[in-house]
């Protein structure tokens, strides 16, 4: 009973976790039957398979054993009752049986009872028509529990089919019993009567015997079932423990770092899996090294190409200017002094452009050197606004905050981020249009969201995906590192940056930073 109760509780819990009958979709209740087996662990499947196989085997063996013993016991009982009725019939034929075939009186009934008691049996004697003549249990007929007639099957088998004996299962109310029938013959071997031997005790003996057998089988099977259950748990853990170990090792695998191989001494299926895993991490490490080397080389190539391109732009007018000055000097040009003054100013501007390019690349190369400190973001923003608000044809609307909001960031990087955003907003405004830059903010207890909105030309559709990539620029004079610097700086401070733009209407940049 405890075993059955445990199975019911475990089954109910298992179905509760995996069976779904009711679901809610679009604010409506939907009735659908769904059994989710995807949550069943591999270890649980092994345990269930082992226990199910053993239980199924035990049940089949129990059924076969029960049927075999029942059949054997029934056969043995039939043999016993047949032997007994043969013995009683022989003794009856050797006695004064003629007195039972005529008028039966009280003395005859007593003699018949004494004869039956000598063999510890209940007997009934029927005539050739199957009518009961004398019996040791007359109340069966007196109370109407049975008609005073011989069993029809027994009568047909003994009289018509001329069988020497017949065994039949009979029933009185709720009592099931076996009755043996045999013809009584005289000295001339003529059948003169039929003798019935009802065996009332065999049914109770049979039930008692089978009950004892089932009791023993259930107890033994319960013990075996619990032992097999514990054994299945142990075996399943032994089988799945290497898989758990491999899963743990896989979870620790990090691309681009040194990963330790798994040590497994056995040459089995798990060993083959471990060997393939070790090959995989070795190949992965080699691939990561090659990829890192390739990325470094590619980065250097791109950087060198960009530096060469940016330096080439100012060098070209410098070369042309020097060639023109050299020609004017050799030709003794009377306007040489004017040309020299004009070209010298141009040379200074080009040299300043080269210096600016070198500074931007140097700053971008130093990005990893970030020094985080606790800053009030509104103070840094105010410093950037102060630089640009005095420019002509530009109006900056800054919603200043009275309350400070502190973040962890690099002061120089953050200031340059705001400078870049404001500079880009100014350069995006056409010369014949008043540039309006709106700066707003929204503060929560965990984050601050800054918005820098301009009314410039916006970013074209085909260029929006590349706007934060290094070396990408939409201007004829620029390194393309400004917004890449902004993105890296904000991410170093744990924040995010994104934008919304509309062609001809302007662009809005969003900066989200966490609180310190």
Secondary structure per residue as TSV (DSSP state, phi and psi in degrees):
chain	resnum	aa	ss	phi	psi
A	1	X	-	360.0	-40.7
A	2	X	H	-63.3	-39.2
A	3	X	H	-63.6	-45.8
A	4	X	H	-62.9	-42.1
A	5	X	H	-62.3	-42.3
A	6	X	H	-63.4	-42.7
A	7	X	H	-62.2	-41.5
A	8	X	H	-64.3	-42.9
A	9	X	H	-65.0	-46.1
A	10	X	H	-64.8	-42.1
A	11	X	H	-64.1	-42.3
A	12	X	H	-63.4	-42.4
A	13	X	H	-65.0	-41.1
A	14	X	H	-63.3	-44.1
A	15	X	H	-68.4	-35.1
A	16	X	H	-62.8	-35.1
A	17	X	H	-80.4	-25.9
A	18	X	H	-118.5	-9.6
A	19	X	E	-103.1	126.5
A	20	X	E	-121.7	122.4
A	21	X	E	-109.7	-34.6
A	22	X	E	-121.8	135.3
A	23	X	E	-136.8	156.9
A	24	X	E	-114.6	122.8
A	25	X	E	-141.8	128.9
A	26	X	T	55.2	42.7
A	27	X	T	59.8	29.6
A	28	X	E	-134.0	146.5
A	29	X	E	-83.5	130.4
A	30	X	E	-121.3	128.4
A	31	X	E	-92.7	116.2
A	32	X	E	-149.6	136.8
A	33	X	E	-93.0	121.5
A	34	X	E	-145.2	125.6
A	35	X	E	-109.2	114.3
A	36	X	-	-93.7	107.7
A	37	X	-	-96.3	0.1
A	38	X	T	-69.7	-20.0
A	39	X	T	-85.1	-4.9
A	40	X	S	-75.5	122.6
A	41	X	-	-69.8	155.0
A	42	X	H	-61.8	-37.4
A	43	X	H	-63.1	-41.2
A	44	X	H	-65.1	-37.3
A	45	X	H	-64.2	-41.2
A	46	X	H	-62.8	-46.3
A	47	X	H	-60.9	-46.2
A	48	X	H	-63.8	-40.4
A	49	X	H	-63.6	-43.8
A	50	X	H	-65.5	-47.3
A	51	X	H	-65.0	-41.7
A	52	X	H	-63.7	-42.2
A	53	X	H	-62.3	-43.7
A	54	X	H	-68.2	-43.4
A	55	X	H	-63.9	-43.5
A	56	X	H	-61.3	-40.4
A	57	X	H	-64.9	-44.7
A	58	X	H	-63.5	-40.7
A	59	X	H	-63.5	-44.9
A	60	X	H	-63.4	-44.3
A	61	X	H	-62.9	-40.7
A	62	X	H	-63.0	-43.8
A	63	X	H	-63.3	-45.8
A	64	X	H	-63.0	-42.0
A	65	X	H	-63.1	-44.1
A	66	X	H	-61.3	-46.5
A	67	X	H	-65.6	-39.6
A	68	X	H	-65.4	-46.2
A	69	X	H	-67.1	-39.8
A	70	X	H	-61.4	-44.9
A	71	X	H	-65.3	-43.0
A	72	X	H	-64.6	-41.8
A	73	X	H	-65.9	-40.1
A	74	X	H	-65.2	-40.4
A	75	X	H	-63.6	-42.5
A	76	X	H	-64.6	-40.1
A	77	X	H	-65.3	-41.7
A	78	X	H	-63.7	-39.5
A	79	X	H	-65.0	-41.0
A	80	X	H	-63.4	-44.6
A	81	X	H	-70.2	-33.3
A	82	X	H	-67.6	-42.7
A	83	X	H	-61.8	-38.5
A	84	X	H	-69.0	-41.9
A	85	X	H	-71.1	-31.2
A	86	X	H	-61.3	-44.7
A	87	X	H	-64.9	-43.1
A	88	X	H	-69.3	-40.4
A	89	X	H	-64.6	-39.4
A	90	X	H	-63.3	-44.8
A	91	X	H	-65.5	-36.5
A	92	X	H	-66.3	-40.0
A	93	X	H	-67.5	-26.2
A	94	X	T	-86.1	-3.0
A	95	X	S	-99.2	-176.6
A	96	X	-	-83.7	75.8
A	97	X	T	-79.5	-15.7
A	98	X	H	-64.0	-27.1
A	99	X	H	-69.5	-20.5
A	100	X	H	-86.1	-12.2
A	101	X	H	-90.9	-14.2
A	102	X	S	-102.7	-146.8
A	103	X	-	-67.0	123.0
A	104	X	-	-93.2	121.7
A	105	X	-	-117.5	-168.4
A	106	X	H	-66.7	-40.2
A	107	X	H	-64.9	-39.9
A	108	X	H	-64.6	-40.1
A	109	X	H	-62.8	-39.4
A	110	X	H	-66.2	-42.9
A	111	X	H	-62.2	-39.9
A	112	X	H	-66.9	-38.2
A	113	X	H	-65.8	-41.5
A	114	X	H	-64.1	-38.7
A	115	X	H	-64.0	-41.8
A	116	X	H	-69.4	-37.5
A	117	X	H	-65.6	-29.4
A	118	X	H	-61.9	-26.8
A	119	X	T	-110.3	9.7
A	120	X	T	51.0	53.6
A	121	X	-	-141.9	158.2
A	122	X	E	-99.6	130.5
A	123	X	E	-128.9	152.6
A	124	X	E	-139.7	132.9
A	125	X	E	-109.7	126.1
A	126	X	E	-111.9	149.1
A	127	X	-	-82.8	-173.5
A	128	X	T	-67.9	-17.3
A	129	X	T	-92.4	0.9
A	130	X	S	83.5	18.9
A	131	X	B	-95.4	134.4
A	132	X	E	-67.6	126.4
A	133	X	E	-93.8	-49.7
A	134	X	E	-150.7	145.8
A	135	X	E	-149.8	153.6
A	136	X	S	-83.4	-8.4
A	137	X	-	-127.3	68.0
A	138	X	T	-67.5	-23.2
A	139	X	H	-69.7	-20.3
A	140	X	H	-59.6	-39.7
A	141	X	H	-85.3	-33.6
A	142	X	H	-65.9	-36.9
A	143	X	T	-85.7	-0.1
A	144	X	T	75.8	19.3
A	145	X	S	-69.9	-28.2
A	146	X	S	-144.1	150.7
A	147	X	-	-75.3	153.7
A	148	X	S	-78.8	55.1
A	149	X	B	-134.9	151.3
A	150	X	-	-74.3	150.8
A	151	X	-	-56.8	133.9
A	152	X	H	-61.7	-45.4
A	153	X	H	-63.3	-41.6
A	154	X	H	-65.0	-40.2
A	155	X	H	-63.2	-43.6
A	156	X	I	-67.0	-42.1
A	157	X	I	-67.5	-35.9
A	158	X	I	-84.0	-40.1
A	159	X	I	-86.2	-50.8
A	160	X	I	-82.3	-42.6
A	161	X	S	-89.8	-5.4
A	162	X	-	57.8	39.6
A	163	X	-	-79.9	148.4
A	164	X	S	-80.5	-15.8
A	165	X	-	-162.3	162.4
A	166	X	E	-156.7	135.5
A	167	X	E	-117.3	132.9
A	168	X	E	-139.4	142.2
A	169	X	E	-86.6	126.7
A	170	X	E	-127.4	171.3
A	171	X	E	-147.5	133.5
A	172	X	E	-123.7	107.4
A	173	X	T	64.5	-119.4
A	174	X	T	-99.4	4.2
A	175	X	E	-92.7	119.2
A	176	X	E	-100.8	135.1
A	177	X	E	-151.8	169.4
A	178	X	E	-111.0	135.2
A	179	X	E	-121.6	134.0
A	180	X	E	-107.1	136.8
A	181	X	E	-120.2	145.2
A	182	X	E	-152.6	137.9
A	183	X	E	-74.2	145.7
A	184	X	E	-102.4	126.1
A	185	X	E	-115.7	150.9
A	186	X	-	-89.0	-170.2
A	187	X	T	-65.4	-23.2
A	188	X	T	-88.7	9.8
A	189	X	S	62.6	34.2
A	190	X	-	-103.8	138.0
A	191	X	E	-74.0	124.7
A	192	X	E	-117.6	-15.7
A	193	X	E	-166.7	174.1
A	194	X	E	-127.5	134.1
A	195	X	E	-108.2	133.0
A	196	X	E	-114.2	133.1
A	197	X	E	-117.4	95.7
A	198	X	E	-77.7	129.9
A	199	X	E	-108.3	87.9
A	200	X	T	-74.2	-27.0
A	201	X	H	-83.5	-13.0
A	202	X	H	-68.1	-33.1
A	203	X	H	-67.5	-43.4
A	204	X	H	-67.5	-38.8
A	205	X	H	-62.6	-40.7
A	206	X	H	-63.4	-46.3
A	207	X	H	-63.7	-40.6
A	208	X	H	-65.1	-41.6
A	209	X	H	-65.5	-47.6
A	210	X	H	-66.0	-38.7
A	211	X	H	-61.1	-42.0
A	212	X	H	-63.6	-41.8
A	213	X	H	-62.4	-47.3
A	214	X	H	-63.2	-38.1
A	215	X	H	-60.6	-45.9
A	216	X	H	-65.3	-43.3
A	217	X	H	-62.9	-43.3
A	218	X	H	-63.6	-44.4
A	219	X	H	-63.3	-45.4
A	220	X	H	-64.6	-44.6
A	221	X	H	-65.3	-35.4
A	222	X	H	-64.2	-42.7
A	223	X	H	-64.9	-44.2
A	224	X	H	-62.7	-40.4
A	225	X	H	-62.4	-45.6
A	226	X	H	-66.4	-38.6
A	227	X	H	-64.1	-42.8
A	228	X	H	-66.4	-37.0
A	229	X	H	-60.9	-46.3
A	230	X	H	-64.7	-39.8
A	231	X	H	-64.2	-39.3
A	232	X	H	-64.7	-40.4
A	233	X	H	-61.8	-44.5
A	234	X	H	-63.5	-47.7
A	235	X	H	-64.6	-42.6
A	236	X	H	-61.7	-39.8
A	237	X	H	-66.7	-39.3
A	238	X	H	-64.2	-37.5
A	239	X	H	-73.5	-41.8
A	240	X	H	-89.7	-11.8
A	241	X	H	-60.7	-40.4
A	242	X	H	-62.7	-36.8
A	243	X	H	-65.5	-39.1
A	244	X	H	-64.3	-39.2
A	245	X	H	-64.4	-42.3
A	246	X	H	-65.8	-40.6
A	247	X	H	-61.6	-40.0
A	248	X	H	-64.8	-40.4
A	249	X	H	-65.9	-39.8
A	250	X	H	-64.4	-37.7
A	251	X	H	-66.3	-23.6
A	252	X	T	-90.1	-3.6
A	253	X	-	-72.0	124.9
A	254	X	-	-123.6	126.9
A	255	X	T	-68.8	132.6
A	256	X	T	91.9	-2.8
A	257	X	S	-120.5	167.8
A	258	X	-	-76.0	121.1
A	259	X	-	-112.6	129.3
A	260	X	-	-74.8	135.9
A	261	X	-	-71.0	156.9
A	262	X	-	-85.5	134.4
A	263	X	-	-95.0	121.8
A	264	X	-	-141.9	120.3
A	265	X	-	-86.0	-23.9
A	266	X	-	-84.1	144.9
A	267	X	-	-99.1	68.7
A	268	X	S	-126.2	-165.1
A	269	X	H	-61.7	-41.0
A	270	X	H	-64.4	-38.8
A	271	X	H	-61.0	-40.1
A	272	X	H	-64.2	-40.2
A	273	X	H	-64.9	-42.9
A	274	X	H	-63.8	-39.5
A	275	X	H	-62.1	-42.8
A	276	X	H	-65.9	-36.3
A	277	X	H	-64.7	-43.2
A	278	X	H	-63.1	-39.6
A	279	X	H	-62.5	-39.5
A	280	X	H	-64.8	-45.4
A	281	X	H	-69.5	-32.3
A	282	X	H	-65.1	-45.0
A	283	X	H	-65.9	-36.9
A	284	X	H	-65.4	-41.6
A	285	X	H	-64.5	-43.0
A	286	X	H	-63.5	-42.5
A	287	X	H	-64.2	-40.5
A	288	X	H	-63.4	-40.2
A	289	X	H	-63.9	-44.5
A	290	X	H	-63.8	-40.7
A	291	X	H	-66.0	-42.4
A	292	X	H	-62.7	-42.8
A	293	X	H	-62.2	-42.8
A	294	X	H	-65.0	-41.1
A	295	X	H	-64.7	-40.1
A	296	X	H	-63.7	-45.7
A	297	X	H	-62.9	-41.5
A	298	X	H	-64.3	-41.4
A	299	X	H	-63.0	-43.5
A	300	X	H	-64.5	-39.7
A	301	X	H	-63.0	-45.3
A	302	X	H	-63.7	-41.5
A	303	X	H	-65.9	-42.3
A	304	X	H	-64.1	-41.2
A	305	X	H	-63.0	-41.5
A	306	X	H	-68.4	-42.2
A	307	X	H	-62.0	-44.2
A	308	X	H	-61.8	-41.0
A	309	X	H	-65.1	-45.3
A	310	X	H	-69.1	-35.7
A	311	X	H	-72.8	-32.5
A	312	X	H	-63.7	-34.9
A	313	X	H	-59.7	-50.6
A	314	X	H	-71.8	-29.4
A	315	X	H	-67.5	-30.9
A	316	X	H	-62.8	-51.5
A	317	X	H	-65.5	-30.3
A	318	X	H	-62.8	-43.9
A	319	X	H	-64.2	-45.3
A	320	X	H	-63.5	-40.8
A	321	X	H	-63.6	-43.1
A	322	X	H	-65.2	-37.6
A	323	X	H	-63.6	-42.1
A	324	X	H	-65.5	-41.2
A	325	X	H	-63.8	-41.8
A	326	X	H	-61.7	-40.5
A	327	X	H	-67.3	-42.0
A	328	X	H	-63.3	-38.3
A	329	X	H	-65.3	-44.2
A	330	X	H	-69.4	-34.6
A	331	X	T	-82.7	1.1
A	332	X	T	55.2	46.8
A	333	X	-	-65.7	125.8
A	334	X	T	-65.2	-20.5
A	335	X	T	-95.2	19.6
A	336	X	H	-59.4	-41.1
A	337	X	H	-63.1	-40.0
A	338	X	H	-66.1	-44.3
A	339	X	H	-63.7	-38.6
A	340	X	H	-63.0	-42.0
A	341	X	H	-64.3	-44.9
A	342	X	H	-64.1	-45.9
A	343	X	H	-68.2	-33.5
A	344	X	H	-64.5	-39.0
A	345	X	H	-63.2	-40.9
A	346	X	H	-64.5	-39.2
A	347	X	H	-62.3	-40.7
A	348	X	H	-62.5	-42.7
A	349	X	H	-62.5	-42.2
A	350	X	H	-67.4	-37.6
A	351	X	H	-65.4	-40.4
A	352	X	H	-62.6	-36.9
A	353	X	H	-63.1	-42.8
A	354	X	H	-61.6	-40.9
A	355	X	H	-64.0	-40.1
A	356	X	H	-64.1	-41.2
A	357	X	H	-62.3	-45.5
A	358	X	H	-62.0	-38.9
A	359	X	H	-65.5	-42.5
A	360	X	H	-65.3	-43.5
A	361	X	H	-66.3	-36.9
A	362	X	H	-65.0	-42.4
A	363	X	H	-65.1	-41.6
A	364	X	H	-66.0	-36.9
A	365	X	H	-67.4	-25.2
A	366	X	T	-91.4	12.1
A	367	X	T	-57.1	-40.9
A	368	X	T	-61.7	-21.7
A	369	X	-	-81.3	76.5
A	370	X	-	-100.9	130.2
A	371	X	-	-113.1	101.9
A	372	X	-	-78.7	136.9
A	373	X	E	-147.7	163.4
A	374	X	E	-82.2	116.3
A	375	X	E	-127.9	151.4
A	376	X	E	-89.0	112.1
A	377	X	H	-62.7	-28.9
A	378	X	H	-73.3	-27.4
A	379	X	H	-68.0	-43.8
A	380	X	H	-65.1	-40.7
A	381	X	H	-63.7	-39.8
A	382	X	H	-64.4	-36.2
A	383	X	H	-63.4	-41.5
A	384	X	H	-67.5	-38.8
A	385	X	H	-66.3	-36.9
A	386	X	H	-59.3	-34.0
A	387	X	H	-68.2	-38.2
A	388	X	H	-102.4	-11.6
A	389	X	T	-73.6	-15.9
A	390	X	T	-89.7	1.9
A	391	X	S	-71.2	149.2
A	392	X	T	-73.0	148.8
A	393	X	T	63.8	16.8
A	394	X	E	-129.6	131.8
A	395	X	E	-123.0	120.9
A	396	X	E	-108.5	120.2
A	397	X	E	-105.6	108.3
A	398	X	E	-114.6	116.3
A	399	X	-	-82.1	89.6
A	400	X	-	-70.1	149.6
A	401	X	-	-105.8	137.9
A	402	X	S	-78.8	-28.6
A	403	X	S	-98.1	134.9
A	404	X	-	-73.9	153.3
A	405	X	-	-131.2	116.5
A	406	X	E	-96.0	136.3
A	407	X	E	-130.6	168.0
A	408	X	E	-103.6	113.0
A	409	X	E	-158.6	168.6
A	410	X	-	-86.0	124.5
A	411	X	H	-60.1	-49.0
A	412	X	H	-64.9	-43.5
A	413	X	H	-63.3	-42.6
A	414	X	H	-64.4	-41.8
A	415	X	H	-63.6	-41.3
A	416	X	H	-67.9	-31.9
A	417	X	H	-59.6	-49.6
A	418	X	H	-65.0	-37.8
A	419	X	H	-61.7	-44.3
A	420	X	H	-62.9	-44.0
A	421	X	H	-64.3	-43.9
A	422	X	H	-67.6	-39.7
A	423	X	H	-63.0	-44.0
A	424	X	H	-63.2	-40.1
A	425	X	H	-63.0	-38.0
A	426	X	H	-69.4	-44.0
A	427	X	H	-69.6	-22.8
A	428	X	T	-77.6	-10.3
A	429	X	S	-88.5	128.7
A	430	X	-	-60.5	152.2
A	431	X	T	-64.8	-29.2
A	432	X	T	-91.2	19.0
A	433	X	S	-135.1	140.2
A	434	X	-	-72.1	119.5
A	435	X	E	-83.3	125.6
A	436	X	E	-117.6	121.5
A	437	X	E	-114.8	119.5
A	438	X	E	-107.2	127.5
A	439	X	E	-116.8	118.9
A	440	X	E	-126.0	171.7
A	441	X	E	-151.1	160.3
A	442	X	E	-143.6	128.8
A	443	X	E	-116.8	134.1
A	444	X	-	-118.2	-178.8
A	445	X	S	-74.8	-10.0
A	446	X	S	-118.9	-23.7
A	447	X	E	-141.6	161.7
A	448	X	E	-128.0	138.1
A	449	X	E	-119.4	115.0
A	450	X	E	-102.6	142.6
A	451	X	E	-126.5	132.6
A	452	X	E	-120.4	108.7
A	453	X	E	-115.4	132.4
A	454	X	-	-119.3	171.0
A	455	X	-	-115.4	36.3
A	456	X	S	-81.5	-155.9
A	457	X	-	-80.1	-12.5
A	458	X	-	80.8	176.9
A	459	X	-	-105.9	127.5
A	460	X	-	-60.0	154.6
A	461	X	G	-59.2	-42.9
A	462	X	G	-72.7	-9.3
A	463	X	G	-107.7	-5.4
A	464	X	G	-69.3	-33.0
A	465	X	G	-73.3	-21.1
A	466	X	G	-104.0	8.0
A	467	X	T	-64.8	-28.6
A	468	X	T	-99.1	6.0
A	469	X	S	-80.8	140.9
A	470	X	T	-62.5	149.1
A	471	X	T	72.9	2.9
A	472	X	-	-98.7	130.7
A	473	X	-	-148.7	150.3
A	474	X	S	-101.6	1.5
A	475	X	S	-106.1	152.1
A	476	X	S	-71.0	-29.2
A	477	X	S	-119.9	104.0
A	478	X	-	175.2	152.9
A	479	X	-	-89.1	-15.7
A	480	X	S	76.5	18.1
A	481	X	-	-104.6	-7.4
A	482	X	H	-61.3	-58.1
A	483	X	H	-71.5	-30.1
A	484	X	H	-62.9	-40.1
A	485	X	H	-63.3	-42.3
A	486	X	H	-59.8	-47.2
A	487	X	H	-61.6	-47.7
A	488	X	H	-63.7	-40.5
A	489	X	H	-65.0	-45.1
A	490	X	H	-65.6	-41.3
A	491	X	H	-67.3	-33.3
A	492	X	H	-62.6	-29.6
A	493	X	T	-87.5	6.7
A	494	X	T	82.8	15.7
A	495	X	-	-108.2	-170.3
A	496	X	E	-136.2	151.7
A	497	X	E	-136.7	137.6
A	498	X	E	-153.3	176.9
A	499	X	E	-146.8	161.3
A	500	X	E	-130.9	138.4
A	501	X	E	-143.5	153.8
A	502	X	E	-139.5	126.0
A	503	X	T	-61.6	125.6
A	504	X	T	86.0	-8.9
A	505	X	T	-114.0	-30.2
A	506	X	E	131.6	-179.6
A	507	X	E	-133.3	143.0
A	508	X	E	-122.4	122.5
A	509	X	E	-99.0	136.9
A	510	X	E	-113.7	134.3
A	511	X	E	-127.4	120.1
A	512	X	E	-113.9	126.3
A	513	X	E	-131.4	140.6
A	514	X	E	-80.8	157.2
A	515	X	-	-72.2	151.3
A	516	X	-	-75.9	360.0
